[in-house]
Amino acid sequence: MTDAAARAAALLKDHRASIDRLDAILVYTLAERFKQTKAVGRLKAEHDLPPSDPAREAQQMARLDQLAKEADLDPDLAKKFLTFIISEVIRHHEKLQK
């Protein structure tokens, strides 16, 4: 292996270790977010509130779009991610209301 290839392999290992740490952060952050949304779902179910809140969802989409731009992240990717999360949250809230 050449020196350049060895340096590239070391850099690749470092990048992958960083990605692994970030994946762990994402998983734990997502778990914490769902703990909070489950609490919201229980509150909505107790008070017979609708499982979805289109105004709040639109507000969050706009907020996430701005955050994505500030973070230099593709806003479409951020929107897809939040759309998925919101659909899961609504599904959980509907389940709690049954």
C-alpha positions in Angstrom: 0.0 0.0 0.0 1.4 3.4 -0.9 1.7 6.2 1.6 -1.2 8.1 -0.2 -3.4 5.0 0.0 -2.5 4.5 3.6 -3.4 8.1 4.4 -6.7 7.7 2.5 -7.5 4.6 4.4 -6.8 6.3 7.7 -9.0 9.3 6.7 -11.8 6.9 5.5 -11.6 5.2 8.9 -11.9 8.6 10.7 -14.8 9.7 8.5 -16.6 6.5 9.2 -16.1 6.7 12.9 -17.6 10.3 12.8 -20.5 9.0 10.8 -21.1 6.2 13.3 -21.1 8.8 16.2 -23.6 11.0 14.3 -25.8 8.0 13.5 -25.9 7.3 17.3 -26.8 10.9 18.0 -29.6 10.8 15.4 -31.1 7.6 16.8 -31.1 8.9 20.4 -32.4 12.3 19.3 -35.2 10.6 17.3 -36.0 8.4 20.3 -36.3 11.5 22.6 -38.4 13.3 20.0 -40.8 10.4 19.9 -41.0 10.3 23.7 -42.2 13.9 23.5 -44.7 13.3 20.7 -46.1 10.3 22.6 -46.7 12.6 25.6 -48.5 15.0 23.2 -50.5 12.1 21.8 -51.6 11.0 25.2 -52.6 14.6 26.1 -54.6 14.9 22.8 -56.3 11.6 23.4 -57.3 12.6 27.0 -58.8 15.9 25.8 -60.3 14.6 22.6 -58.1 16.7 20.4 -57.4 15.8 16.7 -54.4 13.6 16.1 -53.0 16.0 13.5 -52.6 19.8 13.5 -52.1 21.0 9.9 -51.3 24.5 11.0 -48.5 23.3 13.3 -47.2 20.9 10.6 -47.0 23.7 8.1 -45.3 26.0 10.6 -42.8 23.2 11.3 -42.1 22.6 7.6 -41.3 26.3 7.1 -39.1 26.3 10.2 -37.3 23.1 9.0 -36.8 24.6 5.5 -35.1 27.6 7.0 -33.0 25.5 9.4 -31.9 23.3 6.4 -30.9 26.3 4.4 -28.9 27.6 7.4 -27.2 24.2 7.8 -26.4 23.9 4.1 -28.7 20.8 3.9 -30.9 20.1 0.9 -34.3 21.5 2.0 -36.1 18.8 0.0 -34.3 16.1 2.0 -35.2 17.8 5.3 -38.8 18.0 4.1 -38.9 14.3 3.3 -37.5 13.5 6.7 -40.0 15.7 8.6 -42.9 14.4 6.4 -42.0 10.9 7.4 -41.7 11.8 11.1 -45.0 13.7 11.1 -46.8 10.8 9.4 -45.4 8.4 12.1 -46.4 10.8 14.9 -50.0 11.1 13.5 -50.2 7.3 13.2 -49.2 7.0 16.9 -51.7 9.7 17.9 -54.5 7.9 16.0 -53.6 4.7 17.8 -53.7 6.4 21.2 -57.2 7.7 20.4 -58.6 4.3 19.8 
